[in-house]
Every structure is written in C-alpha cells, then in structure tokens.
Amino acid sequence: MPKAAVYVALLCASLLLPLTARAFDLAIIHAPLDEKDHHQEYIYEALERALFVTKESYGNYKMKLARKAIPRDRQFTELLEGKTLTVITSAPKANWTGKTLRVPFPIQKGIGSYRIFLIMEENKDLLKHVTTLGQLKLFSTGANVNWSTTKILKDHGFNTVDSLGYKNLFNMLSHGRFQTFNRGVNEVAKELEIFGKDFPSLTYDKHVLLYTYLPNYFYVTPKQPRLAQRIEFGLKKMHQNGELDKLFNRYYGPHLAQFELQNRRVFEIENTNLESGWYEHDKPYLLKH
C-alpha cells in the first residue's frame, strides 16, 4: 500500500473510534503545504500511533487534518487560539519559545540536521573544491522566509535569497536566482522524484554536508496540556518498544545509504534557535553520527 494511503487509512480509522461527549483528545494537525508536499506522511503516522498506543492510559482520541494549508508563522497564531489547529510540527523558532507547548521529543531522530544541497545539473561540481565554511557561505542559497533554517543561515552569514512558498523555491533554483538550496537528507529523494518532473536538470551535490542540530518537535496549543503530555508519553513508549525505530527505518532508512553522508566534507554550524540543554536532552533519541 502506498505511504499516502497508509496514513489516510490511519486517520480514517481514528475517526471511527467510539467517542463520548467529552471523553476524547482532539488533535487537529496542519495540512500539507501543497499537493507536492509529501514530507508530512511520517509525521501523521507518528502522531496517530502515539495517540493510539496511549489509549489505555488516556482514552479515545480524534485526529484530523486542518482544512487548508497555511504559512508556518500563521500556524503559530492558529495554534495559540486552539480552534482550527491543536498540533503542528516544526523545527524550533526562537519567538515561539514559552508560548506554545513543545513536546520535548525529536520526532524524526534529528535526521533533518544533515543538510545537503540541491543544485542544477550544470552546477553539479559547484561545491567540489569547497574546503572551508567561509567558501561555502559565498554561494547564493535559497531560503523560505518562514523556515527556522533561514534564521540559522542568516545568523552565520550565508548568502541567502529569500522567498515565500515551497514550489517557488525550486522554480527559482532552476532559473538561476540562486545556486544552491539546502535540504534535509530525509527530504531530498522525494523532492527529486516530485520536482524532477517539472525541472529535469534538478540534482544534488555529492561533496558537502552541512550539519546543524535541527530537531522536529510537535507543538500543541496551550489550551490542551493533556494532549501534549499524551503525545510525549506515546512517543517515549514507541521509542522504548522499538516501534518508532521501525517507522523511522521504513520512511528514512534508504536515504541514509543513498546519499553517502560518510564520504562528504562536513561543515557544522550552531542552531541559533535552540535553548540551552535541548540537544543534551534529546541525545538518547537521536541518530548516531
């Protein structure tokens, strides 16, 4: 069964659970950015399973997608209100700290921390001779104004070209508006498959790896602290019984081998969105590197 069909089936199954008037937790999670955004499939399945494995302790639940996609910063506003959104996922953003309920568990084991660069075929060796971080910063690189990675890049002096939207960044890359576009290793294969149809010369750099600790967390509306506690309990339970590792390996295992991370020159930069101690707290749940 295709992955998309799997998580849709799981969502439907959750809606069929017997519900009483007040005896369920409501998880309304953000919709995909657009029809080409398939990065949410793992997230949806992880959330559904975290809710399911906690039924004995917390009771029934209802999970559904938000009715429409909205920009990341507006998601934050909607989450504060807790009406159209009750759960979102995001890498940390400094201005969110303390305002929403962060579930302190790195959902994807930190795989997004390993960044490689999408480029066009004519630039396939653009980074071949890069040996210093200073050299890497000179190349123009695409960034979305709403993404936490954009602040990290700017704080470290990268030559960013900013844009709104998701697909538009691939269009800009193909038209030479910038030279590189850094993506998590978990994102590249799917994006090459999807956007390669529209931009046949789209490829990836094989020489460089940019590392910045970039956890992805669930954030929950402050109006539902019980839901935040439940999700954390469920994720830790899945980690302990091995279910989360199986889910991770099914979605992301092939990518770790495909992009040969061990054969790249590694440049590391600090994630300027993180609070002190977050990495140390998350370390037991992360990929080893």
N, C-alpha and C positions, 0 to 999 in steps of 0.2 A: 504494500500500500504506500503511495507517495506520502512524503512527510506532511505536506499541507493537509492531506486528507486525514492523517493521523490526529493532528491537533484539533481539526474541526470536529472530528468524531468525539474526541475527549471533551471538548466544550459542550457538545450536544448532550453527552452522557451526564455531565454535571448538571445541566438544566433539567434533566429528567428525575433527579433525586427528589424523594418526597420532602416537601417543605411545609413547615408550620408557620404560623403568622409571624413569629419573632425568633424562630429557632434556627437561623442560618446566618452565616457571614457572607456579605456581598462583596465580590471582587470584580470591579469594572476596570479592565486594563486597556491601555492605549491601543488603538488600531495601527496597522502597518502604515508607513509613511505614504506609500502609493502602491499601485499594482505590481511594481517591480521589487518591492521590499519584502524579501523572504527571510530576513535576519531574525524575525521575531518568533519563528516556529519553535526553536529550542526554549525560548523564554515562556511561551504559552504552555508548553508541555511541562516545564519545570514547575510553574505555578500551579497548574492543575493537579500535579502529583503531590506537591507539598500540601495542598488543601485536602486531597483525598486521604493521604496517609495519616492525617490528624483527625479524621472523623471520630474515632473512638474517644479522643480527649476533648474535641471542640464541637462535635456535632456536624450537621449538614452545612452546605455552602452553595452558593450560586455564583457562577463565573461567566462573564460575558465580555465581548469586545465593545469598546466605545463606538458610538455610531459613526464617527468620522475621524479622520486623521487631523491632528492639529500640531503646530510647531512646538518644539521642546519647551521653550520658556512659557508658552501659554498652557502647556500641560501642567506646569508647576502651579499656575494660578487656579486651574480647574481642580487640581488635587487639594489645594487648601480649602476649597469650597466643599469638596467631597460629594458632589451630586452626580456629575457626568463621568467623573473619574475617581476611583478609590485606590488604584495601584498603577504605578508606572515603573519602568526600569530606566536607569541612566547611570553613566559614569558620574562621579561626584562633581558638583558645581558649588563653588565656594558660597555663592549667595543663597543656596538652599539650606545650608547647614543650620540645624536647630529649628527650622520652620516646618519641615515635614518629618515623618517618622521613617528614618533609614533602617532597613533591615540589615544588620551588620553581618552579612554573609555574601562572599563573592560568587554570584550565581554561576558564572562561566569559568571559574578557577583561574581568572586573570589572563585568559588567552588573548584578550584584546590588547594586552600590554605589548605584545610582539607585533610591531608595525613594519610592513613592507610597502613599497611604493608602486602604485600603478603608474604606468607610463605608456607612451605610444611606441609602436614598433620602430620608428625611425630614431627613437631615443633609447633603445634597449641597452646600450652600453654607456649611457649618460653618467652613471654613478660608478662605473667600473674602476676608476682610479681615485675615488674619494677615500682618503685615509684619515681625515680629521673631521670632527664635528663642525668646525668652522667652515670647511669646504662644503659640507652638506647643507648648511644653512643658506648658502648663496643661491641655490636653485629655487626658483619660484614654485610654490606648492599650494594646492587648492585647499580651502577650508570653508566649512559652513559656520556662519556667524552664531548659530545656536548650539554648536557642539562644544563640549568641555575640552576636547583636544585642541581647539583653536586657541583658547587662552594659554594652554601649555606651550604651544608653538610660538605664540607671540611673546610670552614671558622669557623665552630662551632665544629670541632674536631671529627666528626663521622668517624667510621672505614669503609671507602668506598673501594669497589672493583670495578675498572673501566672497562668498555668495550665499544666497538663500536657496532653499530647495535641495533636493537629493539628486535626481537625474540630471539637473542642470550642471552639476559639477563634472559629470562625465562628458557632457557636451562641450563644456569649456576646455577640458583637458584635450579633447580631440581636435579642437580648433586652435590649440596653442596658446590659450590665455594664461596657462601656467604649465610647468614642465613635469611636475610630479604630483601625486595625490596619495598620501599615506593612509593605509587601511589596516585593520586588524587581520592577522593571519586567518582568523575564522571567517572573514568577510570576503576575501579575495576570490576564491574559487567560484562562489555563487555569483559574484558581480561580473567576473569574466564570462561566465555562462550566459547571464542575462543581458548585460550591456554589450557583450561582444557581437551580438546580432545587429545592433544599431551602429556599433563602432568596431568594425572588423580588425583594425590595427591596434586595438587595446591589448596591452600585455602587462607584464610586471617585471620589475628589476630583480636580478638574481644575485646581487653583490652585497647589499647593505641590509642591516636590520636595525631599526630604531626601537629602543626599549624605554618605556615609561610605565610605571605601575598604574594600570588602568582597570580597576575593578568595575564590574557592573553590579549595581545593587537594585533591589526592589525598594521603592519609596511609597509609603502608604499615607493616606490622608490622616491628619491629626485627629480627625473625628472617629477613627476606628483603631484605637490602640490594640484592641484584642486581635484584630486581623493581622497587624504587624507581628505580634507575638506568635500567632499561629503559623504564619509563613516561616518565621525563623525556626520555630520548633520543627516544622515539616522538613525544611532544607537540611537541618542538622541530622534529623532522623534518616533522611535519604543518603546523606554522607556516611553515616555510621553503618548502614546496612548494604552499602555498595551500589544502591540504585542510581545515585547521581553520577557516579563514575561510568556506569553503563550508558546512561543517557548522554553524557558528555562524549564518550568514545563513539557512539553511534553518529552523532552530528559532526564532531570535530576531529576525531582520531585521524582520518585520512589526510587532513590538511597539514598536520604537524610533520608528516613524512614528505608530502608533496613539495613543500617549499624549502626544504633542506636548511632549516634555521641554523644548524650547527656549522654550516660552511660559509656563513656570511660574516662580514665585519660588523661588529656590534657597537652602536653608539647609544649611550644611556643618558637620559635627561630626567630631572625630577618632575613629578606631577605636582604642580603648584596649586591644585585644587584640594589636595588631601590634608586632613587634620593629622596632627601628630599621633602616632601609635596605631593608625589604621592598618598599615602594612603588617606590623608585628602581630596584630590580632588576626589578620586574615591568613597569615603564612601557613598554618596547618592545612588549609583548604586549597592551596594553590598548586599549579603545575610546578614541577621541579625544573630549575634552569641553572 
